[in-house]
Amino acid sequence: MKRIILVTGGTGFVAIHTILQLLQQGYQVKTTLRSLSKKDKIIDALKDGGIDDFTDLSFYQAELTSDEGWEEAVRDCEYVLHIASPFPAQAPKDENELIIPARDGALRVLKAASNAGVKRVVLTSSFAAIGYSNNAKDHVFTETDWTDEHAPIMAYIKSKTIAEKAAWDFIKTEGSSMELTVINPVGIFGPVLGDISSASLDTIVKGIISGTTTESPAFTFGVVDVRDVADIHIKAMLHPKANGQRFLATSEGVMSVYDVAQLIKTERPELAADIADMQQTDEAFYIQMSNRKAVEILGWDPKSRQSAILESVDSLYK
């Protein structure tokens, strides 16, 4: 019998790469969609990734705002990778539009998984839940850091923090013997599958190359390749020492928008005609973060930030 894994939110950038790797590794995969009409989008993307046999993939209609469909989706699953999360095109007028589905959706999935006897849930959180409350100059962000959800922060950042805390609280109080591991990725780049892309690619890479991004904002960000994010989910699902842990998923170092623009100019000059001349980002904005825990415990070996950016560029413009 093949082991059965549920991946929530199959049309997402991380989810589609995770489904691809699971199928390549011989698992039976279930995935949830808000509407089954999106099924072809997933099949096209997986074909793009080299899959031509879909007997081990099944689809379930379920969304984060309703109990319907979850019981069936988690049935017979050994592991659940809860990757689905609302990501806004723009900031909502009311932050609860994001907070409630993120938090209640995570709890809905955890409850259904616990009731079904799932062994472990791997939850996709974000660097957003780690990196927005410590401004000390030489601070190195790690998994021990938490964003303060009471601070004046953007709704998306708050939603990720509140949802992750709610998940840990659920495991403590109601999770019975079910295990939880959390992945906290930074900005996710890397190759597009089919027409499934990420917010980081669409805003940062496309914005720079098209010339619509004309300034480098006063911040820097971690970069990680989507294939490494899929890989860390699978490693965290299986590793005995991953239970009860969170893992910061980032390549070494951080980048500014200016750095990304310079990298594209240098390495892909044929695409650089419209790239704006920007001011270099001030050194003071270069934050530090560490992926040591994931590397040491899980044996995770992420690609470089430069490679992740260039793979995004190449796949968007091939």
C-alpha positions, 0 to 999 in steps of 0.5 A: 500500500502506498502512503497517502498524503493530503496537500491542501490548496493544490493550485498554490505555487508551493503546493504544486511543487510539493505534489510533483515531488511526492508523486515522483517519490511514489506517494499517493496524493490527495489535494484540495481545491476551492473548486474542482473546475481548477483540476485541469490547472493542476494537471497541466502544471504537473505535465509541465513538471514531467508527470504523465500518469495521474492514477496516484492523484485525487481531488477534493473540494474543500475550502478554509472557510467551511467544514464541508469536504475536509473529513473526506479529504483527510480520510486514510491519510498518514500525513497532511501538508497544510499549505493553503493560505489566503494571500491577498492581491492587495491589503484588505480594508478589514484585516479580519478578512485575512485573519479569520480564514487563515486561523480558522482554516488551519484549525479546521484542517487540524481538527479534521486531521486529528479526528481521522488519526493523521500521524503528523501535520506539516503547516506552512507558516511564514517568516512573517510569523518570525521577523517583525518584532525585533529591530536590534541591529545585529539580531539574527532571526531564528525559529525562536523569534515570534512576531508580536501580533499586537504590534502595528503590522500588516494584515497578512503578517498578523494573519500568519502569526495568529494562525501559527500560534492557534495551531500550536495551541490546538496541538497542546490542548486538543491535538491528542497524539497528532504531531505538528511541524511548521515551516516558515519560508521567506520570499519564494522564487524559482520555476513556474509550473504550468501557469502557477506562479508566486506573488514574489515572482509576479511582483518583484521579478516581473516588476523589475524586468518590466520597469514598473518597479523604479525604486528599491524600498527600504527593506531586504528579504530572504530568498528561497527556491520553491523546490527547496520549500517543497523538499523541506515540507517532505523532509519535515513530514518524515523526520522523527526529530521534526515533531514539535519544531518550526523551521525557517526556510531560507537560502543564505543571505538576504537581498534588496530589490536593487540587488535583484535588479543588479543580478538580472542586469549582470546575468541576464543582460538580454532582459535588462533593457527596461530595468530602472536605475535604482538607488542601492539599499542602505546597509542598515536595512540588511537583516540577518537570518539563519537556516542552521536548524533545518540544515542540521536537523533535516539535512536540508541543502537549499540552492543559493538565493542567486540561483532561485532568482535566476531560475524564476527569471528563466522560467517566466521568460522562456 
